[in-house]
């Protein structure tokens, strides 16, 4: 004889089976959903630079005069040009204004207050190494009437690097950072270290710069050859600049230099407030 509990269990099981069958029939009867494109496909590249939009901390876009602009690779002429986005047609238009013609990579900085575009450009190397004849440069362009015109350029280091980033503090001083090696050995690869975070900044004007120097903070040397650094300006701390590094080892540190008349530096940790010094 079947107990009432057994009857209830069997009934519930049959109900569950019917529900699953109904769901299965519903699912099986539904047509598969085809993949759909989202966004817009831009032009590609086949020649020249293998990664023209690299590297990770470098910016390639800026917004000015109601339009988006970009530092983009022109595959035909093998140079980076300034492009403007035609938003209505979703098309990038070449302005025919060439940037650095060295088949280089760059970080762009737009200063809306002065209507100036800054381009920190460098010859790429996966490991920073001496390159006294082809070092990093900063170009400045003026904007007017819908076009950009180059003002001048200045060499700010003597190295080929993986990245080169640029920022401007509230006093108008430009700052740049990169990782390279202190070794002058050019016979081995990768170049022997020590690899270190390097810094440079403008002095009296955009085209007059100090000599490059190592960032004055802990852990800024003995880096892995593939480590990189970056610099940004503080929005909440007028005159302050932050430097950051990405290491292959799972540790990070941040430091900052501030735009006092005599530049000082601040050291950051994950758990403490900045500790600042006015001396360097």
N, C-alpha and C positions, 0 to 999 in steps of 0.2 A: 504494500500500500504506500502511496506517495503522500508525504506529509504536506501540510499547507504551506510550510516554508519552502519546500521543494517546488511546489506548484508556482509560488510567487517568483522564485528565482528563475525558473524556466520561462515564465511569462515575461519577466523583465529582460531576460536574455534575448528572447524572440523579438521584443520591441526594439532593443538596442540594435539587433541585426537588421531589422527592417529600416531603422533610421540610417544605419550605415549604407545599406543598399540604395536607399533613396538618395543619400548624399553622393554615393558613387555614381549613380545614374545621372545626377545633376552635373557632377563634375565632368564626367565623360562626355556629356552632351554639349559642354561648352567649347566653343572654338578657341584654339590657342591664340594668345595675344602676340602679335608680331612686334619685334623691336622697333623703336622709334628714335630718330635723331633728335637731340636737344641742343639748341644753340646753332652756331654757324661755323662752317669749315673755312679756314683761311688758307692762304697759299702755303706751299711747302718749299723745301730747299733740298738740293741734291749735291751741291758742290761747295767747296770752300770750308767754312767753319762747320765742324760736326755738331756742335751744340750752340748755335748762335744766340739762343735766349738764356744761356747760363751766365752767371752761376747763382747758387741758392740765395745768398744775402743781397744780391744786386738787383736794383730796380730798373725796369726798362720802360715804364709808362709814367705819364704825368697828365694832369688836367689843366688846361689853360684856354681862356677866351672861348669858353663854351664847347670845347672839343677835347677828346682824348688824343694824345700824341704818343709815339713810341719810337724807341731805338730798335730798328728791325733790319735784318739781313736782306740785302738785295742779291739774289742768286745770279742775276745776269752780269752785274758789274763787279761782283765779289767784294762788296763794301757794305758797311752799316750806314743806313740813311735815316733821316727823320721822316716818319710817316704820320699821317692824320687819319683818324677813323671817321669815315662817312657813316654816321649812325643810321641814317634812313635806309641806306643800301647795304649796311653791314659790310663795307669794303674799306680796306686800308689803302690810302692814296699816298704814293711816293712824292714827297716834296722836292726830291732831287738835291736835298741838302746833305752832303756827305759828312759823316762823323770821322773818327780816326780811320785812316786808310790802311792801317797795319794788319788787317784781319785780326782785330783784337776783340776783347770783351769789355763791358763797361757798366758802371753804376751811374744813373742819372739823378739829378736833383734840380727841381724847379723852385725858384724863389719868386713867388707871385708879387711880393712887395717891390722888388727891383726889376721885375720882368726879365730875369736872367735865367738861362739854362746852364747848368754845370754838368759836365760829363767827365767822370773819372775813368780813364781808359788804360788797359794793361794788356800786354802780350801774355797769353795764357801758358801756364805751366802747372802740372799737377802738384809739383813741389816747388816752393819759392826758391829761386836761385839768382845769383848775381847776373846782371845784364846791363853793364854800364852804358852801352850804346843804344839801348832800346827799353828804357825804363818806363814806369807808370807816368801818365800825364793827366793833367786837368785842363779841359777845354771850356771856354765860356762863350755862350751865344746870347745875343740880344734879340728880343722879339718885338716886332712892330709890323702893322699892316698885313698880318696873316703869315709872316715868314720869319725865319731865323737866320741871323748872320753871325758868323764866328767873329769874336773880338780878338782873341789871342789864346795861347796855350802855354803851359809851363810843365817841365819835368819835375816830378816830386820824389822820385826814388830811382834807384839803379838796379831794378830787379824784374824778372819775369815771375808772376805770381798766379795762384789759383783764383784769388779774389782780390778786389780793391774796392772799398766802399768809402763814401763821402757824406759829410754832414756839415751843417752851418749853424753856429750858435747865435744867440740873440745879439751879440756884439758885431756880427758880420764876419767872424773868423771862420775859415774853412778848416775841417779836420779830415784826415784820411788814415786808414789803417789797412794792414796786410800782414801776412806771415811769410818770413823768408829765413834763410840760414845765415849765420855769421861766418860760415866757411867760404873761402874763396877757391876751393878745390873745384875744378871744372872737369875732372877726368872720371869721376865715379857717378853712378846713378842708383838711388837718389843721392843728392849731395849730402855729405856728412853734416851733422848739426854743429852747434845746437840751433834748432829752429825756435824762433821767438816772435812775439807779437810786436810789430813795428808801428810807429805813429809819426805823422808829420802834420804841420798846420801852417796856414798862411800867416803873414806878419803885418806888414803895412798896407798891403792890398792883395787882391785875388791872385796876382801873378808873382808875388814875392813870398817865398816859403823858407822856413827854417831847414836845418839839416835833419834827416830822419833819425829817430832814436827809439830805443826799446821802451815799451810801456813799463812804467815804474810801479809794478805791483807784483805780488806773489803769484807764482805759477804762470808767469808770462814767458818763460823760457823752458828749454828741454821738452818742447812739444813734439808730437808726431808729425812727420813731413806732410801728412794730409790734413792737419788741423787748419782751420780758417778763422778769421776774425771779422768783426763788423762794428760799425759806429752809427749811433743815432743821436739826435738832439732831444733833450728832455722838454716836453711841453709844459710840465708843471714846475720846472726849476729853471728860471731864466738864466741863460749863460752857461748851462751845464750840458755836458756831453757824456754819453755812456759808450763804453767799449765792451764788446762781448766776444766770446770765442766758443766755437763748437769743437769738442775734442772727440777723437775716436774712443778714448777711454770714457767710461760713464761718469764723468764729473764735469761740472760747469763752474765758471766763475765770471763775475762781472766787475768792471771797475769804471771809474769816470774821471775825467779831468774837467775842471771848471774854467770859465772864461774870466778869471780875475785879470787885472792888469798884468800881473806876473802869474802865468798859468800855474795852477796847483793841480792836485789830483785827489780823488776820493776812492776808497776801496770798499767794495760791497761784499757781503757774504750772504748766505741764504737766511741767516737768522738775526742779523744785526742791522742797525741803521748805518748810513754812510759815515765813514770817518775821514775827514778832509784835512788836507795840508795845503798851505799856500806856497810851499817851497818845492822846487824841483832841482 
